């Protein structure tokens, strides 16, 4: 798929708004992926916030089109990984890329979603930096729930997306992050899930601080940015008809998300931002 070096395991490291992501380009058995991901994320290894593995397509649609599959470390869906992978495909001149004028288009499979994901990529002034946009899956369920911590009732918006569930909370209302995480994890452990996030949002600064838990790797990270969490936040903020554009600040930078709301439903979601190809090489 990519022109990489032989020996060991080939990888690419990318930077989508500092949500540092590692792609393993050689095939790895699914049951070995969580263990390998944990090692790769360590400070004494490649070091990142998440890992994706390249696989053969699983769906009939994918097999018909000879597309590529991106399997995230816990089987979750990740918008940052999706748009970063699209940028990698452009950077490495993958044969499935279609170019129309100055824009590149690609479709591929990704874990947590049953249909192909569509991405659009544009070049920037830097050879290894791209502007990448992904068509995000629509929310499966939107509801309000509440948690009681030390006698205080915390109102939360729960947004279920393909492969991940996010809880949107007002950052100023939370005094103990550990207590809130423990309570939400107990709540989620009663359900079937791949990953969930707690999105701490400051509405005055339009600032989002993402905390993400992935079940398969038992990993909990304060991420520098979170694409699906940003999308979930935009969904929670949208209630009027028409198109809405949000620019959300996060510890690692800015992500842009657009929603289209019609007949009391979200009809379209897109997320965009810069992606930097940081490194490629071999790990052992």
Phi, psi and omega in degrees: 000311178246157176274093185237170181280155180272167178085144181061211177242126179281141181217162170229137177247132184232159183234093173262095182054041176065015170275067194306124189234137180246130175252124175268119190272340178267151184292136179230133179305140185304322182287347178263348186297314180299318180295316179295320180299317179300319179293317182296325182286345183297152178299327182273011176237222181288327174071113178194181181260340180200161184226137175237149184239137180277129181225172172283152182296151182254333185271158177297323179298318180294319181292327178293325184263001180055050182265177181254152177244135173251115181255114179284159193301332179244014182077010182276170172260142178219120180291322177297318179295320181298310182287333175290321179295321177299319178296321177297319181297323176291315182299322181264010175057048178297143187291342182276352181289137174248131180251127176234112187056241184256018183237148180247141182231140178210155175228141179203167176274151173213147181301152178086352183228140184268348179244169178292144177263136181254134180229151175235133185232140175233147174287159171237189180292337180261136184300327185257011179238133183229157170257117189235135182235138181236141173278109186278147175297147180286152179297142180272330182202140178230125180206164176256143174215170182220152178229140180257118180236117181053042177080359180257130181272122182253117178275132186227142171262126181255119181243115179266117175250169176299120173082354180199146177243135180240143176247119181265121182232153174282117185303326184288343183274346187262120179262333182226103181295323181298317180296319180294317179299314181300319182291317180291324178296318177298321177297315182288329181295347175277352182240170174269125182205159175260321183199156172215158180229148171249115185258105180275113187244131173255103186292335180287328181255000186051043186245129182244130176244110188266134171241122187234133177245129176248122189294313187298325181261358183049045184249134178236121186225137165280101186279151179287334171199159181217116184290311181293326177293321176297318178297315179299320178298314179300321177298317182292334181273345186267125178217354180253154180299149174105190182267139180228135181242131182235138172246112188251120176281140179219167182306326183265358181142205186245138170238143181250131180226141179238139176237150173235118188246126181210139179053044176065025178217150171283121182259336184206142179223129173227145180229138186215161177165176181285151174227127178250128172279111189273313186198156168223152181176205183230135172243157186236000000 
